[in-house]
Amino acid sequence: MKKLFFDIETLPADENSHGHLRHLYERKIAKRAPDPDNEPEAFEEFLNKTGFDGAFGKVLVIAYAIDDSPAKYLCNPQDEKETIEKFWDVAAGTDLFVGHNIRDFDLPFIVQRSIILGVKPSWHITQPPGKKPWEIDKYLDFARYKNFPIFDTMWEWSRWVDKWSNKGLEHLALAMGIPTPKEGIDGSQVNEFFKKGKTKEICEYCVRDVETVREIYKRMTFESIDSKNLPF
C-alpha cells in the first residue's frame, strides 16, 4: 500500500477575483445589524480569509512524499492549475492520503480548486448511482470515523472526540520529541512571505511539515519508535 504524505499552503484570492469579492463583501455588510460598539470587518480582512476558501483562494504549494522517499514540492505561482494537475498525477498511484487536518482543509481545498479550474481528479470524488464506496476504485471518501483512504493525524490523535480536542502539528511534534517544522515561519505568515518574494522559504516550510507528519504517523501507528526521543 503506497502512502502519500502531503501538505498545502494557500494564498488569498488574486486581483482577478476582487470585483466579485467586493460584491459579496458589500452584501455581507448590508445584512449586518447596526452595532455602534463594533466596527464592521474591513474588506482587507475579508479578502485575507479567502486563503481558507477554495472558491476564491489559491493553492501555492503542495509538498508531498510517497512512503519513505524524500519529500518534494509542487509550486508554480503563475499556474495553479499545473500544480494541481501534477498533484493528481502523483496521487493516482497511491492508496492512502496522510496529513494533518487534511480531511477538513487540505483535500477539500484541492478538490474545490480542481472543480473551479476544470482539473479532473485521478480519484473519484462523487459516488455513482447504484455503487457503494467500496465498489469504486480510487474513491475519495470523506466519511468521518475512518482512517482509509484518508488518515488525518489531527483527528486520529483526538480519537474523533470533538474538534476542540484537536492539536496542531507542532503540538504533537514537540510532545513526541520530533523537531518542530515551524522554524522562522508558520501558516499565518505565508501570504506575507509570498508578498516579499520568499516563495522558496514557503516551499521549504511545507516540505518540513510533510516530513514531520510522516514521523508523527509512524509514531501513531507504531511503525517507528525512537527511544532517544521518548519523553521519559
C-alpha positions as CSV (number, residue, x, y, z in Angstrom):
1,M,0.0,0.0,0.0
2,K,1.5,3.3,-1.1
3,K,1.1,6.2,1.3
4,L,1.0,9.8,0.2
5,F,2.1,12.2,2.9
6,F,1.2,15.8,1.9
7,D,0.6,19.4,3.0
8,I,-0.5,22.5,1.2
9,E,0.0,26.2,1.6
10,T,-2.6,28.6,0.2
11,L,-3.0,32.3,-0.7
12,P,-6.0,34.7,-0.6
13,A,-7.8,35.5,-3.9
14,D,-5.8,37.3,-6.5
15,E,-6.8,40.6,-8.1
16,N,-8.9,39.0,-10.8
17,S,-11.5,38.0,-8.2
18,H,-11.6,41.2,-6.2
19,G,-14.6,42.5,-8.1
20,H,-16.7,39.5,-7.2
21,L,-15.5,39.6,-3.7
22,R,-16.2,43.3,-3.3
23,H,-19.8,42.4,-4.3
24,L,-20.0,39.6,-1.7
25,Y,-18.4,41.9,1.0
26,E,-20.9,44.7,0.4
27,R,-23.8,42.3,0.6
28,K,-22.4,40.9,3.9
29,I,-22.0,44.4,5.4
30,A,-25.5,45.4,4.2
31,K,-27.0,42.4,6.0
32,R,-25.1,43.2,9.2
33,A,-27.2,44.6,12.1
34,P,-26.0,48.1,13.2
35,D,-23.6,47.8,16.2
36,P,-22.0,51.1,17.3
37,D,-19.7,49.2,19.6
38,N,-18.1,47.1,16.9
39,E,-16.7,48.2,13.5
40,P,-17.6,46.0,10.5
41,E,-15.0,43.8,9.2
42,A,-12.7,45.6,6.8
43,F,-12.5,44.5,3.2
44,E,-8.8,43.6,3.5
45,E,-9.6,41.3,6.4
46,F,-12.5,39.7,4.4
47,L,-10.1,39.3,1.5
48,N,-7.4,37.6,3.6
49,K,-9.8,35.0,4.8
50,T,-10.3,33.7,1.2
51,G,-7.0,31.9,1.8
52,F,-9.1,29.3,3.5
53,D,-11.9,29.3,0.9
54,G,-11.4,27.0,-2.1
55,A,-13.9,29.1,-4.1
56,F,-11.6,32.1,-4.4
57,G,-8.3,31.2,-2.6
58,K,-5.4,29.6,-4.4
59,V,-3.0,26.7,-3.9
60,L,0.5,28.0,-3.8
61,V,2.5,24.9,-3.0
62,I,1.8,21.2,-2.4
63,A,4.6,19.3,-0.6
64,Y,4.5,15.5,-0.7
65,A,6.3,12.3,0.0
66,I,5.5,8.7,-1.1
67,D,6.3,6.2,1.6
68,D,9.9,6.8,2.7
69,S,11.0,8.7,-0.3
70,P,12.4,12.2,0.1
71,A,9.8,14.9,0.3
72,K,9.3,17.1,-2.7
73,Y,7.1,20.0,-3.6
74,L,5.0,21.3,-6.5
75,C,4.8,25.0,-6.9
76,N,4.0,27.3,-9.8
77,P,2.8,30.7,-8.6
78,Q,1.9,31.6,-12.2
79,D,0.0,28.4,-13.0
80,E,-2.0,27.0,-10.1
81,K,-3.8,24.6,-12.5
82,E,-0.5,22.9,-13.3
83,T,0.4,22.4,-9.6
84,I,-3.0,20.7,-9.0
85,E,-2.7,18.5,-12.2
86,K,0.7,17.3,-11.1
87,F,-0.7,16.5,-7.6
88,W,-3.4,14.3,-9.0
89,D,-0.9,12.6,-11.2
90,V,1.1,11.7,-8.1
91,A,-2.0,10.7,-6.2
92,A,-3.2,8.3,-8.9
93,G,-0.5,5.8,-8.0
94,T,-1.1,5.9,-4.2
95,D,-3.6,4.3,-1.9
96,L,-3.7,6.3,1.3
97,F,-3.6,10.1,1.9
98,V,-1.9,11.1,5.2
99,G,-1.7,14.6,6.6
100,H,-2.7,16.9,9.5
101,N,-6.2,18.4,9.1
102,I,-6.3,17.2,5.5
103,R,-9.8,15.8,5.9
104,D,-11.3,19.2,6.7
105,F,-9.0,21.5,4.9
106,D,-6.2,20.4,2.5
107,L,-8.1,17.8,0.5
108,P,-11.4,19.7,0.3
109,F,-9.5,22.8,-0.8
110,I,-7.7,20.9,-3.5
111,V,-10.9,19.3,-4.7
112,Q,-12.7,22.7,-4.8
113,R,-9.8,24.3,-6.7
114,S,-9.9,21.3,-9.1
115,I,-13.6,22.0,-9.8
116,I,-13.0,25.7,-10.3
117,L,-10.1,25.2,-12.6
118,G,-11.5,22.2,-14.5
119,V,-9.0,19.7,-13.4
120,K,-10.4,16.2,-13.2
121,P,-9.1,14.4,-10.1
122,S,-7.5,11.0,-10.5
123,W,-9.6,9.8,-7.7
124,H,-13.5,9.7,-7.8
125,I,-14.9,12.5,-5.7
126,T,-18.6,11.6,-6.3
127,Q,-20.4,8.3,-5.8
128,P,-22.1,7.0,-9.0
129,P,-25.7,5.9,-8.5
130,G,-26.1,2.3,-7.5
131,K,-22.4,2.0,-6.4
132,K,-21.1,1.5,-2.9
133,P,-17.9,3.3,-1.9
134,W,-16.0,0.0,-1.7
135,E,-17.1,-0.9,-5.2
136,I,-15.5,2.2,-6.7
137,D,-11.8,2.2,-7.4
138,K,-9.9,5.2,-6.1
139,Y,-12.9,6.8,-4.3
140,L,-12.0,9.7,-2.1
141,D,-14.4,9.0,0.8
142,F,-14.6,11.9,3.3
143,A,-16.8,10.0,5.7
144,R,-15.7,10.5,9.3
145,Y,-14.6,7.9,11.9
146,K,-12.5,6.2,9.3
147,N,-8.7,6.2,8.5
148,F,-8.8,4.9,5.0
149,P,-8.3,6.3,2.3
150,I,-7.7,9.4,4.5
151,F,-5.6,9.1,7.6
152,D,-5.8,12.5,9.3
153,T,-3.3,12.7,12.2
154,M,-5.2,15.5,13.8
155,W,-8.4,13.6,14.1
156,E,-6.7,10.3,14.9
157,W,-4.9,11.9,17.8
158,S,-8.2,13.3,19.3
159,R,-9.9,9.9,18.6
160,W,-12.7,11.9,17.0
161,V,-13.8,13.2,20.4
162,D,-14.6,16.7,19.3
163,K,-12.9,19.5,17.3
164,W,-11.8,21.4,20.4
165,S,-9.7,18.4,21.4
166,N,-7.6,18.7,18.2
167,K,-4.0,19.8,18.4
168,G,-1.7,21.4,15.9
169,L,1.1,19.7,14.1
170,E,3.8,21.4,16.2
171,H,2.0,20.5,19.4
172,L,2.2,16.8,18.6
173,A,5.7,17.0,17.2
174,L,7.1,18.6,20.4
175,A,5.2,16.1,22.6
176,M,6.8,13.2,20.6
177,G,10.3,14.7,20.6
178,I,10.2,15.4,16.9
179,P,11.8,18.6,15.7
180,T,9.3,21.4,15.0
181,P,8.8,22.3,11.4
182,K,7.8,25.9,12.4
183,E,11.3,27.4,12.2
184,G,11.1,31.0,11.0
185,I,7.6,30.7,9.5
186,D,4.2,29.3,10.2
187,G,1.0,29.1,8.2
188,S,-0.2,32.5,9.3
189,Q,2.8,34.2,7.6
190,V,2.6,32.5,4.2
191,N,0.9,35.4,2.4
192,E,3.3,37.9,4.0
193,F,6.3,35.8,2.9
194,F,4.9,35.5,-0.6
195,K,4.4,39.3,-1.0
196,K,8.1,39.6,-0.1
197,G,9.1,37.1,-2.8
198,K,10.1,34.4,-0.3
199,T,8.3,31.6,-2.2
200,K,11.3,29.2,-1.7
201,E,11.1,29.6,2.0
202,I,7.4,28.8,1.9
203,C,8.1,25.6,-0.1
204,E,10.8,24.5,2.3
205,Y,8.5,25.1,5.2
206,C,5.8,23.0,3.5
207,V,8.3,20.2,3.0
208,R,9.2,20.3,6.7
209,D,5.6,19.9,7.6
210,V,5.4,16.8,5.4
211,E,8.5,15.2,6.9
212,T,7.1,16.0,10.4
213,V,3.6,14.5,9.7
214,R,5.3,11.3,8.3
215,E,7.2,10.9,11.6
216,I,4.1,11.5,13.6
217,Y,2.2,9.0,11.5
218,K,4.8,6.4,12.2
219,R,4.7,7.0,15.9
220,M,0.9,6.9,16.0
221,T,0.8,3.6,14.1
222,F,3.9,2.2,16.0
223,E,5.8,1.7,12.7
224,S,8.7,3.5,14.3
225,I,9.7,4.3,17.9
226,D,12.9,6.2,18.5
227,S,13.7,5.6,22.2
228,K,16.1,8.6,22.1
229,N,13.2,11.0,21.6
230,L,10.7,9.5,24.0
231,P,9.8,12.0,26.8
232,F,10.7,9.6,29.6
